[in-house]
């Protein structure tokens, strides 16, 4: 049977003298919850219904007791804004002065390590002003900001932008949370001294703290792939990818027997546990085969893969891996060692959807590449090459991967005028959101974890009920039947997404 699979890319290049970039984060989710991984069990997350701050701020209710961490992607997104809500809030707050001309995913923010954003004192959602967004929920993974330097896209406030002669740039930043305040320092002493001269003339600057936070509209950090005109070597860039399956094509659903963290395990991704936990193995796998143990011993767990089991061999074949009689020389080959305790395997690079933000001079480049994992799309190396050689980017970082990758545009007419007003564009986004919500609702009940305890499908869950009822009601009065195919170079594959980037142009430029 012929299968039709579509692979799309989209690019949006901003002239920062005319167009501006905005970050939109779902309120109440600025600290997480984030994805938790261990290399064995599926990626999981604390159910938002179990987070006191989210439940009380949204519903004035206590957290729901007894909920498990969830591996269901729809349960993980409960209460998260839809694309419609992100753009509607921007239109409500800034739409009088700004015309939306594009949007792109920023889905890893608050969900994955190395991703964070500071939203400054003039951020358009008041509840998020002066907030540092990342993985900071108590009880889960804590982003170790005191141990890291973050390469960030900085958007300066008006006064500083006037002083500098530009609004955007990439800087190495250190973040400190002290007594409820956020202190942001430029890491390079030479750069910090130069900027100190500019900042010293601005009201509210403390030369001793050298805190630039009050003068930022935002600072946004992700996984760096190009820095100061140089491509970051892949063996360094991959350090920041917690999900190694986004880099390597690992054979999935490999039969095994045993338990891990008190869970019975019968299928794994072969090699994920080693690559997740051993940085040297990850780096070695970039350029050749590595030796993977078939008996995985961990605190409180033991797993075994029986290489003599025909089901294991069959599943490796289904994953396009070929058994050879010597050490593998090509990606996709494996060689079981005598005795069955180890297997030497050469992992191909994986194909995956990626969303990238880069900069060349004072042009900002938004690039999105869709695809299907391990089947059609781009590798991390390919995306980096497109940004460096295709767009001439001097800086670039990955902001999302997988189903959160998308790009939306306001199409241009022949006379270079944008096709839609904010209201017309929002109605088309609403039509898309409604259609995608129906698809997601059907999928949300297939592999439930907490869904039945919360009331059934995703539209019945407490954190989703009002949010998705608004989509249904607004759709019926404004957007029923509208076509939206022309606004999505890369279509979003979920109705709900934690964070996005919005591109807008002044309606009345001075």
C-alpha positions in Angstrom: 0.0 0.0 0.0 1.3 3.5 -0.9 1.8 5.8 2.1 1.6 9.5 1.6 3.9 11.4 4.1 4.4 15.2 3.9 7.6 16.8 5.0 7.5 20.6 5.2 9.9 23.4 6.2 9.2 27.0 7.0 11.4 30.0 7.5 10.6 33.5 8.7 13.4 36.2 8.6 12.8 39.3 10.6 14.3 42.7 9.9 14.6 43.8 13.6 14.4 47.5 12.7 10.8 46.9 11.5 9.6 43.6 13.1 9.8 42.4 16.6 9.8 39.1 18.5 7.7 38.3 21.5 7.7 35.2 23.8 4.4 33.8 25.0 4.4 31.4 28.0 1.3 29.8 29.5 0.6 31.5 32.8 1.0 29.3 35.9 3.2 26.9 34.0 6.4 29.1 34.0 8.1 26.8 36.5 7.0 23.5 34.9 6.2 20.7 35.3 8.9 19.3 33.1 9.7 16.1 31.3 11.5 13.4 33.4 13.6 10.7 31.8 15.7 7.8 32.9 16.6 6.0 29.7 14.3 3.0 30.4 10.7 4.0 31.0 8.7 6.3 28.7 9.2 10.1 29.3 6.9 11.1 32.1 5.7 14.3 33.9 4.0 15.2 37.1 0.4 15.6 36.2 -0.5 19.3 36.3 -3.6 18.4 38.3 -1.2 17.3 41.0 0.6 20.7 41.2 -0.8 22.9 43.9 0.3 26.2 42.4 -1.4 25.4 39.1 -4.6 24.1 40.6 -5.0 26.9 43.1 -4.2 29.7 40.6 -6.5 28.3 37.9 -9.4 26.8 39.8 -8.9 27.9 43.5 -8.7 24.2 44.3 -6.2 21.9 46.0 -4.1 19.5 44.0 -5.8 16.3 43.1 -4.3 13.6 45.4 -3.1 10.1 44.3 -2.3 10.9 40.7 0.7 9.1 39.1 3.3 10.8 37.0 1.9 10.5 33.5 3.3 9.3 30.2 0.2 10.4 28.3 1.2 13.4 26.2 -2.3 14.9 26.5 -2.5 14.6 30.2 1.0 16.2 30.4 -0.5 19.2 28.5 -3.6 19.6 30.7 -4.3 23.3 31.3 -1.7 24.4 28.8 -2.8 27.2 26.5 -3.8 26.3 22.9 -2.2 28.2 20.0 -5.5 30.2 19.9 -5.1 31.3 23.5 -1.5 32.4 23.0 -2.4 34.6 20.1 -5.7 35.8 21.5 -3.9 37.1 24.7 -1.4 38.9 22.5 -4.1 40.5 20.5 -6.0 41.5 23.6 -2.9 43.1 25.2 -0.9 44.4 22.2 -3.2 44.0 19.1 -4.1 47.7 19.0 -0.5 48.6 18.1 0.9 45.4 16.6 0.0 43.2 13.6 0.9 39.5 14.0 2.8 38.2 11.0 4.1 34.9 12.3 4.5 32.5 15.2 6.7 29.5 15.9 7.0 26.8 18.6 9.1 27.2 21.7 7.8 24.0 23.3 10.9 23.0 25.2 10.7 26.0 27.5 9.8 24.9 31.1 9.8 21.3 29.9 13.4 20.4 29.2 16.9 21.2 30.7 18.9 24.1 29.4 15.8 25.9 28.3 14.8 29.0 30.2 13.5 32.6 29.7 13.5 35.7 31.7 10.4 37.9 31.1 11.1 41.5 32.0 9.2 44.2 33.9 7.3 45.3 30.8 6.1 41.8 29.8 2.6 42.1 28.4 1.1 39.4 30.8 1.3 41.1 34.1 1.3 37.9 36.2 4.5 36.8 34.4 6.5 40.1 34.7 10.0 39.7 36.2 9.6 35.9 36.0 12.4 33.4 35.3 10.8 30.5 33.4 12.3 27.0 33.4 12.2 23.7 35.3 11.9 24.9 38.8 9.0 23.1 40.4 9.8 21.7 43.9 10.1 18.0 44.0 11.2 17.6 40.4 14.3 18.2 38.4 15.7 21.7 39.2 17.5 23.6 36.5 20.9 24.2 38.1 21.2 27.8 37.1 24.0 28.4 39.6 26.2 25.9 37.7 25.6 27.0 34.2 26.2 29.8 31.7 23.4 30.2 29.2 23.8 31.5 25.6 20.7 33.7 25.3 18.9 35.8 22.7 18.5 39.2 24.5 15.8 41.7 23.7 16.7 45.0 25.3 14.1 47.6 26.5 13.7 50.8 24.6 16.2 52.9 26.6 19.0 50.4 26.3 18.2 49.7 22.7 18.5 53.4 21.9 21.9 53.5 23.7 23.2 50.5 21.9 21.8 51.2 18.5 20.3 47.6 18.4 17.6 45.8 20.3 18.6 42.1 19.9 21.8 40.2 20.4 23.2 36.9 21.8 25.0 37.0 25.1 26.4 34.6 27.7 24.4 35.1 30.9 24.5 33.9 34.5 21.2 33.8 36.4 20.8 34.1 40.1 17.5 33.8 42.1 18.0 35.7 45.4 15.2 36.4 47.8 12.5 36.3 45.2 14.5 38.6 42.9 16.2 37.7 39.6 19.7 38.9 39.0 21.2 38.5 35.5 24.8 39.1 34.8 26.8 39.2 31.6 29.4 36.4 32.0 32.2 37.8 29.9 34.0 40.4 32.2 35.2 42.5 29.2 31.7 42.6 27.7 30.2 43.3 31.1 32.5 46.3 31.6 31.6 47.7 28.2 27.9 47.4 28.9 28.3 48.8 32.3 29.2 52.2 30.7 25.9 52.2 28.8 23.8 51.0 31.8 25.4 53.4 34.3 23.4 56.2 32.7 20.1 54.5 33.1 17.8 55.0 36.1 17.7 52.0 38.4 21.0 50.4 37.4 23.1 49.0 40.3 26.8 49.1 39.2 27.8 46.8 42.1 25.3 44.0 41.2 25.7 44.7 37.5 22.1 43.3 37.1 20.8 43.7 33.6 17.4 42.2 34.3 15.5 45.5 34.7 16.6 46.5 31.2 15.5 43.4 29.4 12.2 42.7 27.6 13.3 39.1 27.6 16.2 36.7 27.6 15.7 33.3 25.9 18.0 30.3 26.1 17.9 26.9 24.4 20.3 24.3 23.0 23.1 26.1 21.2 24.2 24.8 17.8 26.0 27.9 16.4 27.8 30.5 18.5 29.7 33.6 17.4 29.9 32.4 13.8 31.2 28.9 14.6 29.2 25.7 14.4 29.2 24.0 17.8 30.7 20.6 17.3 28.1 17.9 17.5 30.0 16.0 20.2 29.5 19.1 22.4 26.0 20.2 21.2 24.5 16.8 22.1 25.5 17.2 25.8 22.3 19.3 26.2 19.9 16.9 24.5 18.4 14.9 27.4 16.3 12.8 24.9 19.0 11.0 23.0 16.4 9.6 20.6 16.4 13.0 19.0 20.0 12.5 18.0 20.3 8.7 17.5 18.0 6.4 15.7 17.5 3.7 18.4 15.7 0.4 17.8 12.4 0.6 19.7 10.1 -1.9 21.3 12.9 -4.4 21.8 11.6 -7.3 24.0 13.2 -7.6 27.5 12.4 -9.0 30.9 12.8 -7.5 34.4 11.9 -4.4 36.4 13.1 -0.9 36.9 12.0 1.6 39.6 9.4 -1.0 40.8 7.9 -1.2 37.3 7.8 -4.4 35.2 9.4 -3.7 31.9 8.9 -5.8 28.8 10.1 -3.4 26.0 12.8 -0.8 25.7 14.8 1.3 23.2 18.1 -0.6 22.9 21.0 1.6 23.9 19.0 4.4 25.3 19.9 3.7 29.0 23.7 3.8 28.1 23.5 6.8 25.9 21.3 8.7 28.4 23.6 8.0 31.4 27.1 7.9 29.8 28.3 11.1 28.1 31.3 9.3 26.7 29.2 6.6 25.1 27.0 9.3 23.5 30.0 11.0 22.0 31.6 7.8 20.8 28.3 6.8 19.1 28.5 9.8 16.8 31.3 8.3 14.8 31.1 4.5 15.2 29.7 1.5 16.9 29.5 1.2 20.7 29.2 -1.8 23.0 25.9 -2.1 24.7 25.3 -4.5 27.6 22.3 -6.7 27.4 21.9 -7.0 31.2 21.1 -3.6 32.7 21.7 -3.4 36.4 20.5 -0.3 38.2 19.6 0.6 41.8 16.5 -1.4 42.5 16.2 -2.9 39.0 17.5 -5.6 36.7 16.7 -6.0 33.0 17.8 -8.5 30.5 17.6 -8.6 26.7 17.9 -12.1 25.2 19.7 -11.8 21.9 18.9 -15.4 21.1 15.2 -14.7 21.2 13.8 -14.6 17.7 11.4 -11.8 18.8 14.4 -9.6 19.5 16.0 -10.3 16.1 12.7 -9.7 14.4 12.2 -6.4 16.1 15.7 -5.2 15.3 15.0 -6.1 11.6 11.7 -4.1 11.8 13.8 -1.1 13.0 16.0 -1.5 9.9 19.0 -2.9 11.8 21.0 -5.7 10.2 23.0 -8.4 12.0 26.6 -8.8 10.8 29.3 -11.3 11.7 32.0 -8.8 12.5 32.3 -5.4 14.2 29.8 -3.1 12.5 31.2 -0.7 9.8 28.0 1.0 8.7 25.2 2.7 10.6 22.4 0.3 11.2 24.5 -2.8 11.7 24.9 -4.8 14.9 27.1 -7.7 16.1 26.1 -9.8 19.1 29.2 -10.9 21.0 29.6 -14.6 21.9 27.9 -15.4 25.2 25.1 -12.8 24.6 26.1 -10.4 27.4 26.9 -7.5 25.0 26.1 -6.4 21.5 28.1 -4.0 19.3 25.8 -1.6 17.5 26.2 1.3 15.1 23.4 3.8 15.6 22.4 5.9 12.7 21.6 9.6 13.2 18.0 10.2 13.8 15.6 12.2 11.7 13.3 14.4 13.7 11.3 17.6 13.7 13.3 20.6 14.9 12.4 24.3 15.6 15.4 26.7 15.4 15.9 30.4 16.3 19.0 32.1 14.8 20.5 35.4 14.1 22.7 36.9 11.3 23.7 40.5 11.9 20.4 42.2 13.0 18.2 39.7 11.1 16.5 37.0 13.2 15.8 33.7 11.5 13.0 31.4 12.6 13.2 28.0 11.0 10.9 25.0 11.4 11.4 21.5 9.9 8.6 19.0 10.3 8.8 15.3 9.8 8.3 11.8 11.3 10.8 10.5 13.8 13.2 8.0 12.1 11.4 8.3 8.8 11.3 11.7 7.1 12.7 15.1 8.1 16.1 16.4 9.1 18.9 15.4 11.4 20.5 17.8 13.9 23.5 18.0 11.7 21.3 18.8 8.7 19.4 21.6 10.6 22.7 23.1 11.7 24.0 23.1 8.1 20.9 24.8 6.9 21.2 27.5 9.5 25.0 28.1 9.0 25.4 27.7 5.3 21.9 28.3 4.0 21.0 31.3 6.2 24.5 32.5 7.2 23.5 32.4 10.9 26.1 33.5 13.3 24.0 32.3 16.2 21.4 29.6 16.5 19.7 27.4 19.1 17.2 24.6 19.1 13.9 25.6 20.8 11.7 22.6 20.3 11.6 19.1 18.8 8.9 16.7 17.9 5.2 17.5 18.0 5.5 21.0 19.3 7.4 22.1 16.1 5.4 24.4 13.9 5.4 27.7 12.0 2.5 30.0 11.3 2.6 33.0 9.0 0.4 35.9 7.9 0.7 35.4 4.1 1.8 38.4 2.0 0.0 39.7 -1.0 1.8 40.7 -4.3 1.9 44.3 -3.0 3.8 43.2 0.1 0.8 43.8 2.3 -0.2 41.1 4.8 -3.3 39.2 3.9 -5.1 39.1 7.3 -5.9 41.5 10.1 -5.3 40.2 13.6 -9.0 39.3 13.9 -9.0 37.4 10.6 -5.8 35.6 11.4 -7.0 34.7 14.9 -10.2 33.2 13.5 -8.2 30.9 11.2 -6.0 29.9 14.1 -9.2 29.2 16.1 -10.5 27.0 13.3 -7.3 25.0 13.3 -7.3 24.8 17.1 -10.9 23.4 17.1 -10.1 20.7 14.5 -6.9 19.7 16.2 -8.7 19.6 19.6 -11.1 17.1 18.2 -8.3 14.9 16.9 -6.5 15.2 20.3 -9.6 14.4 22.2 -10.0 11.0 20.4 -6.3 10.2 21.0 -6.3 11.3 24.6 -8.2 8.2 25.8 -6.0 5.6 24.1 -3.3 5.2 26.6 -4.7 6.8 29.8 -2.8 7.1 33.1 -4.8 9.6 35.1 -7.5 10.5 32.5 -10.3 8.2 33.9 -9.8 9.5 37.4 -10.0 13.1 36.1 -13.3 12.5 34.3 -12.7 10.8 30.9 -11.3 12.4 27.8 -9.2 15.6 27.8 -12.2 18.0 27.4 -13.6 16.8 30.7 -10.4 17.2 32.8 -10.7 20.1 35.3 -7.8 22.1 34.0 -9.0 21.8 30.4 -12.7 22.2 30.8 -13.1 26.0 30.6 -10.1 26.4 28.2 -11.5 24.0 25.6 -15.1 25.0 26.1 -14.0 28.5 25.1 -12.5 27.0 21.9 -15.8 25.3 21.1 -18.0 28.3 21.8 -15.8 30.8 20.0 -15.5 28.5 17.0 -19.3 28.2 16.7 -19.8 31.9 16.6 -16.7 33.1 14.6 -14.7 30.5 12.8 -16.8 27.5 11.7 -15.6 26.2 8.4 -12.8 28.6 7.8 -9.8 27.4 5.8 -6.4 27.7 7.5 -4.1 25.8 5.1 -2.4 29.0 3.9 -1.1 30.1 7.3 0.8 26.9 8.3 4.1 26.2 6.4 4.6 23.7 9.2 1.4 22.6 10.9 1.3 22.2 14.7 0.5 18.5 15.7 -1.0 19.3 19.1 -3.8 21.7 20.1 -2.0 22.7 23.3 1.6 24.0 23.5 3.3 25.4 26.6 5.2 28.3 24.9 5.5 30.0 21.5 7.3 32.9 19.8 5.2 35.6 18.2 6.4 37.9 15.4 4.7 41.2 14.9 5.1 44.5 13.1 3.9 47.9 14.3 0.6 49.0 12.7 1.7 52.6 12.6 5.6 52.7 12.4 7.1 55.9 13.4 
